[in-house]
Amino acid sequence: MKTRPASQDDWAGIWPIWHAAVSPGDAYLWHPDTPEEEAKALWMLPPPAAVLVMEDETADSRIVATAQISPAQPGLGDHVANLVFMADPARAAENLEREIAGAAIEHAVELGYRAIQSTAVVAGNTRLVSVWRRLAFRVIGTLPSAFRHPERGDVDLYVMHRFLPYRTYRPRRPD
């Protein structure tokens, strides 16, 4: 597997993953019926955000996972990154989510972030919560009934966080 920064041309490979991961409505906050152009605008954010893709080099470099890293807050809070990741659900047994998240964490360190978080981990999604925990994230807060699960009704969202190895802070400015 090879992970690299995404380009706008990669959207054609990201969209099937994004759509397959979001459309069940049980793991991500975006509406399951989000149209493709809106999804592209939500995922392919401009700098200082960064989008990564993971390619399977044995399958004609097909994109199998993606991650989005963005400043959690503007200005004096931009040293903390927000992370969202997803992988091809058809390949769930391959642990691709952990691999793309690990690569995104390394990329966030290279970008100078000092911590990384997610404010939208569905509490009842034990598989994804386990991925976050294996990557040394811990639950630092719970947003009660903040997610409308299609089968379980209103469920909690976790705020998960971890510190990153500190390197020299480099402010990220849009190009």
N, C-alpha and C positions, 0 to 999 in steps of 0.2 A: 504494500500500500504506500502511496505517496500523497502527502498533504502539501498544499500550496495555496497562495492567495488566489481568490476567485477573480475572474474578469466578468464583464457584462455578458460576454459570449458564453459563459458557463451556465447561464440561467436555464437553457434548454435541458441540461442535465440535472440541475437542482430542482426544477419545478416538479418532476414526478415524485421525488423524495418528499419535498415540502407538502405536496398535495396528499400523498399517502399517509404522512405522519399527522397532518392537521385534520383531514376530513373525518376521522372517527369522532373527533370532538372530546377526547378523553385525556389529552396530555398537554395540549398547547392552548394558549389563550385566544388565538386567532379564530375567527368564525369558521366552522367547517366548510361553508359554501363560499369562501373568499375567492373571487375571480382571479385568474392568473395575473393580469396586469397589476392588480392591487397587491397581490402576494409578492410580486417582484419588487414593487416600491417599498413594501414592508421589510423585505429581507436584504435587498441589495442596497444598503444604506451607503451614502457617500462618506468619505473621510470626515472625521477621524475614526469612524467605524471601520472594521475589517471583516471581510467574509472569507472563510477558508473552504476549500473542497478537498475531499479525500478521494483519490482515484485508485481503482483496482487495476494495477498494471498487467494483471493476467487476463483481464477482460476488455482489451482494447481501450484501456484508460477510462473506463466508464466511471462516472461519479457515483459513489456509494454512500457518502456522508457529507455533511456541511455544518459549519459553525459560524455564528455571528458574534463578534466582540465589539462592544461600544462603550463609551464612557457612561458610567451609571448616573452621573450628574454633570451639569455644566460647570465651568469655571473652577472653583476651588475644590470641587468634588470629582474632578475628572481623572484623578489618580487611581480610582477604583473602576474596574471594568464590570460590565454586565455580560454574561455569557448565555447563549442559547445554542443548542446543538441538536441535530437529528440525523438519523441514518435510515437507509432503505429498510423499511419494516420487513420485507421479504428475507432479509439477511440478519434478523435479530439475533440468531444463535452465534453469530461471529463476533459479538462484542464490539462492533464498529462504533457505537456511541461512546464507549470508554476511550477508544483510540482517537476519535476526532476531538473529544473534549480534552484529552491529554495534550494533543498537538496545539489546541487553542490556548491552553494554559501556558505552554511554552512560548507561544507567539505573544501572548499578553505580557509575559516577562520581558521579551525582546522589545516590546513597544514601551516599556517603562512603567507599566501598571504596578501598583504595590499591593493590591488585593483584587479579588474577583468574586462576583456574586451572581446569584439568580434570585429574582423576587417572585418567581412563578413556577415553583415545582409542585405539582399536584400531589398532595399528601398521600392519597390512596394509591398512587402509582408506585408500588413497591419496587418494581424493576428499575425505574429511573432514579428513584430515591437512593437505591443501592449503588447505582453508578456514581452519583454525586458523592456519596459517603466514601466509596473506594478511592475517590480522587481527593480525599482529605477535606471535603466540605462538611460543615456542620450546620445544623438548623439553628439560626439565631433569632427566629421569630416565626410566628404563625399568623396568617391572615384568615380569620374565621369565615367560613362559608363564602369565600371569595371566588370560587370557580363553580360554574353550573355544569356539572357532570351529566351526560345524557342518560345515564342509568341510575346513578346514586343520588341525584339531586345536588344541592349545594354542599360542596366539600371544601376543606381547608387548602390553602396554598402555603407552602413553606418558603421562607426567605433563607437561602443557604449561602454560606460565605466561607472563604479561606484567604489567608494572607499568602502573598507570593514572595519568593526570594527578592530581596531589595537590590536593585541596580540603580544607577544614577537616573534620577527622574528627568525625563525629557517630555516637556509639554507637547501634546498633540494638537496641531492646528490644521484646519482645512487647507488644502493646497490652493 
